[in-house]
Amino acid sequence: QVQLVESGGGLVQPGGSLRLSCAASGSGSSISTMGWYRQAPGKERELVATISRSGGTNYADSVKGRFTISRDNAKNTVYLQMDTLKREDTAVYYCNAVVIMPWRYDYWGQGTQVTVSS
């Protein structure tokens, strides 16, 4: 069992920055990849960024150069630093954790709202 608690969302002006955090509790040692996904009104959920336990990262093309994902394995926490935010970044952001033992299972946070508006 893994529980994910997200924080850091809010309202920010275009060009501003936010840092999202997601802390995992429970069977944190079994987590492999962690990531962030987002869903805007009227759109499908999309991948934002992922990071493996060893630190390998993947980013959506729309956020490359602006967002940075990182993790602290000792704290079972993943972060998303979001810079140069645009209005199109407005969405509910969800934390994801993948567990591969005894089989693959995806855990999800409750979501945190990010609104970019002037």
C-alpha positions as CSV (number, residue, x, y, z in Angstrom):
1,Q,0.0,0.0,0.0
2,V,1.3,3.5,-1.0
3,Q,-0.3,6.8,-0.2
4,L,0.7,9.9,-2.1
5,V,0.2,13.4,-0.6
6,E,0.7,16.4,-2.9
7,S,1.3,20.0,-2.1
8,G,2.5,23.3,-3.7
9,G,-0.3,24.0,-6.2
10,G,-1.9,27.4,-6.4
11,L,-2.4,30.5,-8.5
12,V,0.5,32.1,-10.3
13,Q,1.0,34.8,-13.0
14,P,2.3,33.9,-16.4
15,G,6.1,33.7,-16.3
16,G,6.1,32.8,-12.6
17,S,7.2,29.7,-10.8
18,L,5.8,27.0,-8.6
19,R,7.3,23.9,-6.9
20,L,5.1,20.8,-6.4
21,S,6.0,18.2,-3.8
22,C,4.6,14.6,-3.4
23,A,5.5,12.5,-0.4
24,A,4.9,8.8,-0.4
25,S,4.1,6.8,2.7
26,G,3.5,3.1,3.3
27,S,5.5,0.7,1.1
28,G,7.8,3.4,-0.2
29,S,10.8,1.1,-0.6
30,S,8.9,-0.8,-3.3
31,I,8.4,2.3,-5.6
32,S,10.3,2.4,-8.8
33,T,9.4,5.2,-11.2
34,M,7.6,8.3,-10.0
35,G,6.1,11.1,-12.1
36,W,3.7,13.9,-12.6
37,Y,0.7,14.0,-14.9
38,R,-1.8,16.7,-15.6
39,Q,-5.3,17.1,-16.9
40,A,-6.8,20.3,-18.1
41,P,-10.6,20.9,-18.6
42,G,-11.8,19.1,-21.7
43,K,-8.5,17.3,-22.3
44,E,-7.1,13.9,-21.6
45,R,-4.6,13.2,-18.8
46,E,-1.1,13.7,-20.1
47,L,2.4,12.8,-18.9
48,V,4.4,15.8,-17.7
49,A,7.6,14.2,-16.4
50,T,8.9,10.9,-14.9
51,I,12.0,10.0,-12.9
52,S,13.4,6.6,-12.2
53,R,14.8,5.5,-8.8
54,S,18.3,5.9,-10.3
55,G,17.5,9.5,-11.6
56,G,16.8,9.0,-15.2
57,T,14.2,11.5,-16.5
58,N,11.7,12.0,-19.3
59,Y,9.7,15.1,-20.1
60,A,6.8,16.1,-22.3
61,D,8.0,18.3,-25.2
62,S,5.7,21.1,-24.0
63,V,7.6,21.5,-20.7
64,K,11.2,20.7,-21.7
65,G,13.5,23.5,-20.6
66,R,11.0,24.9,-18.2
67,F,10.1,22.1,-15.7
68,T,12.5,20.0,-13.7
69,I,11.6,16.8,-11.9
70,S,13.7,15.4,-9.0
71,R,13.4,13.0,-6.2
72,D,14.8,12.2,-2.7
73,N,14.7,8.5,-2.3
74,A,15.5,8.7,1.5
75,K,12.4,10.8,1.9
76,N,10.3,9.0,-0.7
77,T,9.4,12.4,-2.2
78,V,9.3,13.6,-5.7
79,Y,9.3,17.3,-6.8
80,L,8.4,19.3,-9.8
81,Q,10.0,22.7,-10.2
82,M,7.9,24.7,-12.7
83,D,9.4,27.8,-14.2
84,T,8.3,30.2,-16.9
85,L,4.7,29.1,-16.4
86,K,2.3,29.6,-19.2
87,R,-1.5,29.8,-19.3
88,E,-1.6,26.5,-21.0
89,D,0.1,24.9,-18.0
90,T,-3.2,25.3,-16.1
91,A,-4.4,21.9,-15.0
92,V,-4.8,19.5,-12.1
93,Y,-1.5,17.9,-11.5
94,Y,-1.3,14.3,-10.2
95,C,1.5,12.5,-8.6
96,N,2.2,8.9,-9.8
97,A,4.2,6.1,-8.3
98,V,4.8,2.7,-9.9
99,V,5.3,-0.4,-7.8
100,I,6.6,-3.5,-9.6
101,M,6.5,-6.0,-6.7
102,P,4.7,-8.4,-6.7
103,W,3.4,-7.0,-10.0
104,R,3.1,-3.5,-11.6
105,Y,0.6,-1.2,-10.0
106,D,0.1,2.5,-10.3
107,Y,-0.7,4.7,-7.3
108,W,-2.1,8.2,-7.7
109,G,-2.3,11.3,-5.6
110,Q,-5.5,13.3,-5.1
111,G,-4.3,16.0,-7.5
112,T,-3.4,19.6,-6.9
113,Q,-4.7,22.6,-8.9
114,V,-2.2,24.8,-10.8
115,T,-3.7,27.9,-12.3
116,V,-1.7,30.3,-14.4
117,S,-3.5,33.6,-14.9
118,S,-3.0,37.3,-14.8
